[in-house]
């Protein structure tokens, strides 16, 4: 059983492009690499759904592309994601359905395009009309 867990861990590190760093302590990883490591860690539990809270925060553009690709790959395996994110580009690239909240209340929901055009979203987040 321990061997199976180790094999799974290495496979997941390969999935998130960190296999070459498998024997390094997490403290030497960049912020983006740590987010990839967190994704691999949660995958060890064989989840049906994964909640990611601002996975793009503080991540450089190159690693953000890797994170987006890995989310897509994992989602294609049938795992659902609930993404809390302010990076609108990431949201529109990954999400089929978007819910926008403001001041703890649901403001609107729909496709990324519908939400981006909603006057309430424009007012709340951009401070003016479209």
PABA-237321 format. One record per residue (C-alpha): residue in one letter; chain; x, y, z. Coordinates in Angstrom, 3 decimals. Each point is the difference from the previous one (the first is absolute). Example, Ala and Ser with C-alpha at 12.3 -4.5 7.8 and 13.67 -1.06 7.14 Angstrom:
(atom A A (12.300 -4.500 7.800))
(atom S A (1.370 3.440 -0.660))
// end
This chain:
(atom X A (0.000 0.000 0.000))
(atom X A (2.855 2.387 0.818))
(atom X A (1.597 -0.798 -3.356))
(atom X A (-3.260 0.734 -1.823))
(atom X A (-0.298 3.354 1.757))
(atom X A (3.581 0.868 -0.930))
(atom X A (-0.624 -0.949 -3.635))
(atom X A (-3.171 2.094 -0.050))
(atom X A (1.852 2.950 1.532))
(atom X A (2.702 -0.137 -2.680))
(atom X A (-2.656 -0.247 -2.751))
(atom X A (-1.755 3.051 1.415))
(atom X A (3.262 1.924 0.252))
(atom X A (0.552 -0.831 -3.678))
(atom X A (-3.519 1.227 -0.777))
(atom X A (0.732 3.369 1.621))
(atom X A (3.490 0.203 -1.561))
(atom X A (1.843 -0.268 3.329))
(atom X A (1.442 -3.529 -0.201))
(atom X A (3.531 1.355 -0.381))
(atom X A (-0.427 1.690 3.394))
(atom X A (-1.442 -3.044 1.783))
(atom X A (2.796 -0.163 2.552))
(atom X A (0.201 3.734 0.693))
(atom X A (-1.709 1.543 3.038))
(atom X A (-3.110 2.026 -0.837))
(atom X A (1.646 3.137 1.433))
(atom X A (2.302 0.231 -3.046))
(atom X A (-2.926 0.120 -2.436))
(atom X A (-1.277 3.230 -1.506))
(atom X A (-3.513 1.171 0.818))
(atom X A (-1.344 -1.412 -3.253))
(atom X A (1.776 -3.302 0.516))
(atom X A (-1.510 -0.214 3.486))
(atom X A (-3.449 0.449 -1.499))
(atom X A (0.739 -2.855 -2.398))
(atom X A (1.194 -2.087 2.957))
(atom X A (-3.253 0.767 1.832))
(atom X A (-1.913 -1.233 -3.040))
(atom X A (1.981 -3.258 0.021))
(atom X A (-0.568 -0.368 3.751))
(atom X A (-3.768 0.313 -0.298))
(atom X A (0.005 -2.496 -2.873))
(atom X A (1.493 -2.614 2.361))
(atom X A (-3.447 -0.185 1.647))
(atom X A (-1.794 -0.870 -3.269))
(atom X A (-2.441 2.906 0.383))
(atom X A (-3.236 0.411 -1.929))
(atom X A (0.229 3.779 0.335))
(atom X A (2.886 2.385 0.625))
(atom X A (-0.385 3.498 1.419))
(atom X A (2.735 2.404 -1.065))
(atom X A (0.182 3.367 1.703))
(atom X A (1.770 2.511 -2.255))
(atom X A (2.448 -2.389 -1.678))
(atom X A (1.279 2.820 -2.235))
(atom X A (0.935 2.329 2.875))
(atom X A (3.695 0.814 -0.054))
(atom X A (0.804 -2.467 -2.784))
(atom X A (2.137 1.006 -2.970))
(atom X A (-1.512 -0.292 -3.482))
(atom X A (1.993 -3.093 -1.001))
(atom X A (-1.008 -2.020 3.052))
(atom X A (-3.566 1.273 -0.260))
(atom X A (-0.217 -1.639 -3.428))
(atom X A (1.182 -3.273 1.552))
(atom X A (-2.599 0.298 2.772))
(atom X A (-2.761 0.676 -2.540))
(atom X A (1.093 -2.981 -2.104))
(atom X A (0.112 -2.289 3.042))
(atom X A (-3.476 1.107 1.109))
(atom X A (-1.280 -0.811 -3.483))
(atom X A (1.729 -3.403 0.029))
(atom X A (-1.390 -0.900 3.412))
(atom X A (-3.468 1.276 -0.902))
(atom X A (0.078 -2.196 -3.119))
(atom X A (0.403 -2.978 2.374))
(atom X A (-3.433 0.803 1.393))
(atom X A (0.999 2.053 3.037))
(atom X A (-2.047 3.136 0.600))
(atom X A (1.622 3.281 0.998))
(atom X A (-1.434 2.836 2.037))
(atom X A (2.223 2.955 -0.732))
(atom X A (0.106 3.200 2.036))
(atom X A (2.020 2.385 -2.115))
(atom X A (0.399 3.682 -0.883))
(atom X A (2.068 -0.656 -3.133))
(atom X A (-2.743 0.441 -2.592))
(atom X A (2.119 -1.400 -2.826))
(atom X A (0.493 -3.235 1.925))
(atom X A (-3.699 -0.186 0.876))
(atom X A (-1.131 0.506 -3.595))
(atom X A (2.484 -2.594 -1.264))
(atom X A (-0.969 -2.674 2.513))
(atom X A (-3.604 0.496 1.043))
(atom X A (-3.211 -0.859 -1.806))
(atom X A (-2.180 1.521 2.697))
(atom X A (0.943 3.015 2.107))
(atom X A (-1.582 1.404 3.133))
(atom X A (0.993 3.527 0.977))
(atom X A (-0.258 1.127 3.588))
(atom X A (0.280 3.468 1.484))
(atom X A (-0.197 0.860 3.693))
(atom X A (-0.820 -3.622 0.804))
(atom X A (-3.031 -0.098 -2.270))
(atom X A (-0.558 -1.736 -3.344))
(atom X A (0.076 2.737 -2.618))
(atom X A (-0.573 -2.069 -3.128))
(atom X A (0.740 -3.307 -1.678))
(atom X A (0.367 -1.293 -3.525))
(atom X A (2.619 -0.713 -2.617))
(atom X A (3.226 2.007 0.186))
(atom X A (-1.194 2.184 -2.892))
(atom X A (-3.406 0.636 1.580))
(atom X A (1.556 0.914 3.327))
(atom X A (2.597 2.290 -1.594))
(atom X A (-2.794 1.977 -1.706))
(atom X A (-2.270 0.202 3.042))
(atom X A (-0.390 3.661 1.045))
(atom X A (-0.009 -0.978 3.694))
(atom X A (3.409 -1.644 -0.382))
(atom X A (1.370 2.946 -1.950))
(atom X A (-1.233 2.405 2.677))
(atom X A (1.208 -2.095 2.937))
(atom X A (3.437 -0.849 -1.362))
(atom X A (0.830 2.672 -2.520))
(atom X A (-1.877 2.914 1.542))
(atom X A (-1.850 1.127 -3.090))
(atom X A (-2.084 -0.763 -3.050))
(atom X A (1.193 -2.178 -2.860))
// end
